[in-house]
Amino acid sequence: MELQQLRTFVSIVENRSFTKASQALHLSQPAVTRQILGLEQELGATLLERRIRRVAVTPAGEVLEGYANRILSMVRDCRASVSQMQQGGAGRISVATSGTAATYLLPPLLARLRALHPRIDLTVFTGGSQEAAQMVLDERVDLGVVMYFHAHRGLKATVGGSYRLVAAVSPAHSLAGRRTVSVNELIEQPLIVMQKGANLRAEVDNLFASKRAAPRVTIEVDHVEAMKKMAEATLGVAIVPDVAVEAGELWVLPIRGAAFTQRNWSAIHRRNRTLTTAMRAFLEVLLAKQKS
């Protein structure tokens, strides 16, 4: 079994076409066909079925696809690590993260990384924490930085810090000047929250469910920064992670009587992934921040 055979097989699966795979790999169609036939003969199983408009993957092909992706990923990691060592720590890291983490957690972390390793470049993809975790599992990115990490046997998490939910209001709001606010008091307040489906919204719903109360949600948005701007305009109380609010920006109130406990945000990577030099540098900066 050769690497080029695996690359060809994966390309066909991704494109669902021998023709498109041959074009992507700059190989002739007969060469592509020979490589797949060689794989099938070696494994003693049919891997792909040609149909009228597309190629279908057989059950045996699905098994091979998983192994092929892992093998090719390890080869890329090996090359990247050797290259980075030769280049004195240069390299590239791809990171998937949530919008909140990308806005409030990553910038200072990446600034420290850049100061220590100026030749490491990054590509950052934003979405939700679950989407980021799936991208790491699918090996579409090297690392994930997530606010909400649900344990998964295929992923390893490195804790970067912790956060809690707080109530944020304008300095002109009636609650400004208070030291804390209770869940029961918040029930009566117009609330600014994330849209349903977001992890942050689920946490807010759980906060009030513990009191068997329905919150007075008046504004739903899809980004924490928008929530803060609306709170600043005295449109209500924004329930946000404390790491998202800088000192003096809004009046921040810890929430009393909340079932919500302190949570960790983490960097995650595949458990069976060989870490490149650049990935290790990223995690070292993360751990150094946690200790500081």
Secondary structure, DSSP 8 states (H G I E B T S, - for coil): --HHHHHHHHHHHHHT-HHHHHHHHT--HHHHHHHHHHHHHHHTS--EEE-SSSEEE-HHHHHHHHHHHHHHHHHHHHHHHHHHHHTTS-EEEEEEEEHHHHHHTHHHHHHHHHHH-TTEEEEEEEE-HHHHHHHHHTTSSSEEEESS----TTEEEEEEEEE-EEEEE-TTSTTTT-S-EEHHHHHTS-EEEE-TTSHHHHHHHHHHHTTT----EEEEES-HHHHHHHHHTTS-EEEEEGGG--TTTSEEEEEET-----EEEEEEEETT----HHHHHHHHHHHHHHH-
